[in-house]
Amino acid sequence: MKVFQARAVMAAALFAVSLAACSGGGVSPDAVTRAHAQPNAPSGGLSAVYSLSPSGGRYSLPLPQGYSGSMSLGASRAPQGAQMRLDLSGNGLAGGAAALSTTSADPFPIFIGIALPFTITLPVPGFSITFPHNVNMAGTFDLLFYDPTKPANAQTNPSLLGQAVVSGHTLTFTAQPNASVTLLAGVRYTFIIARNIDNAGTNSVILPVQSGVTQTLASVGPLGALANYQASVNTGFLEWQTISGSPPLVPQIIFGDQPIESIVVSASQALTLTNTTITGVFANGSGSQATSGTLLSPKPGTFVPDANPTIFGPFPATVYGNKTSFTVPPGLALGGNQAWDFSLVTVTACAPLHNLSVCNDGTTTNLKTSVLTHQHFNVLVSDSSGLLTQPYSLVVTAPCTIAGINENDNNGDVPSGYNDNTSGPNAEFDVSSGASPGTCTITATYNGVQVAQTSMVVNAPGASTSAVPFTLRPPVNAPAGFAVSGKIQ
């Protein structure tokens, strides 16, 4: 995995493991203690203290039933009797009893902390873990190294140490010859075993929890991303996935050929994010292609929306230069395989010439541009993502009006796939042109937030109107953002 470029990892059911003595010929821990909270370390978990031999050694990792594994270190200049503390931590820890995932949920990434009471340069350790047969070991896996003494950075920190090899259900990482890491006294460093998700149009990065800090996320194609949030705890790690096109199993959210871009977040432990601000940064003159809307079996480690997802929004977004931002104020619970997808939907509002045909197909073929006074005309409001299932509201300015009109007449004058009422995702409204000439503005709202707008010229043939595409890609007009709940499978 390249942390910033071609490859991607995605958080899964993250886990914690207890380090206690186990058989297998490895070095047994001298003591087992509850981990202390440290900066950038997940809270909760167990620690084990090992005697560190100058000649190196293999350190058995006492994993839950069904798992086995060890960490190996080559020869070092460690003083005789020196001790090393390891901790494996993450979600799923309660009362000091840790457990890796034994369900079909993906158990990656794995966080392994290491701390020493002295400063030393050590060979990059090797790891070998055998997983239960229910864990899907398809794909590739990498070892990353996070250094908390350096700024977190999507390109360089965590850094990529190399790729692991999988044989059956055993994952093995062997360091490059002469590769080493320098550890400062009393500092907790983290090795991360992460699964790659090498989907086209996807990239992700693992970064420590940092409240109130704007973090640059991984880029993909024309899309860069930033995130700023408040967190209930300032320990642990978040995984942010940047997606050009729709996430797996999420229908394409597009207007014409313009795909939605999404950001997905998951966490290494239970925590809550609030006031999460997501920013999309776009390269000029670039395009991207949405993923297929076909619902396929999800790959391990990918985001899948809940069967009945919690949807927060819409939240107004701002556009400035090549950036688009929106803030999700509600608390977003993370932990285990819980995840959230942030995106802006594509909503259009337009008036059709022929009521039984759509008017938002990117052409003017069926687009009504003007009406005479004292006429009724239809307005179609459409969300191509299918997420907006509650009723829309319509606000119109004079000379048009919707006063006294029954919007739930269900008289069948709608295109296929549209509701003959105000309910989303595709709704139909009846509007009266009024008695006076002029131009009226027609605004569709959802949960009180504007999501689409168009205009209609009354008694002035030849004027034009057009549907406004609301996508994350600038230029846009009053876009709105959403957060959708899901899981990492």
Number of C-alpha atoms within 10 A of each C-alpha: 26 22 24 22 17 18 21 29 29 30 38 31 31 29 27 31 28 25 25 19 19 17 11 15 10 17 21 21 23 14 13 18 16 14 20 13 14 13 16 20 28 29 22 27 28 23 24 25 21 19 17 24 21 16 12 17 16 21 24 25 30 21 24 17 11 11 17 19 21 20 20 19 20 18 13 16 13 19 12 11 11 14 19 19 22 25 29 27 29 31 28 22 21 11 8 15 14 23 20 25 24 18 11 13 20 28 27 27 27 25 28 21 21 20 20 20 14 15 14 15 13 19 19 21 19 18 22 20 19 18 23 17 14 13 17 16 19 13 13 18 24 21 24 22 22 25 21 17 11 10 11 20 20 22 17 16 21 26 21 19 22 17 21 20 16 18 9 11 17 17 19 20 22 17 20 13 8 9 11 16 14 13 20 17 12 12 19 23 23 23 22 22 21 26 29 26 22 15 17 17 24 26 30 31 29 31 22 24 28 21 18 14 11 14 20 19 26 26 27 24 20 18 24 20 25 20 20 20 21 19 20 14 16 19 22 26 21 22 23 30 29 30 31 26 25 25 29 22 18 19 19 23 29 24 22 12 12 20 23 27 30 25 27 25 24 31 32 34 27 23 21 17 20 18 17 22 19 24 25 26 21 21 13 10 6 9 16 17 17 22 22 15 15 11 10 9 9 13 17 24 26 22 29 23 21 14 8 9 15 13 15 18 21 24 23 18 21 17 19 10 9 13 20 25 23 24 25 22 16 14 16 21 18 22 23 24 26 25 29 27 24 25 24 28 30 27 29 25 27 28 30 23 18 17 18 14 16 22 27 25 14 15 11 16 13 19 22 24 21 22 20 18 19 14 14 16 18 19 22 27 34 27 23 18 19 16 17 22 14 12 16 25 18 21 14 20 13 16 19 27 19 18 9 7 13 12 15 14 12 12 8 13 16 24 19 11 11 21 21 21 21 22 19 20 21 27 25 28 26 21 22 21 26 19 16 14 18 16 19 19 15 22 19 24 17 20 15 13 18 22 31 27 25 19 22 25 24 25 19 16 12 11 15 14 17 21 23 22 26 27 25 30 24 19 16 15 17 16 30 28 25 22 26 20 23 21 24 28 21
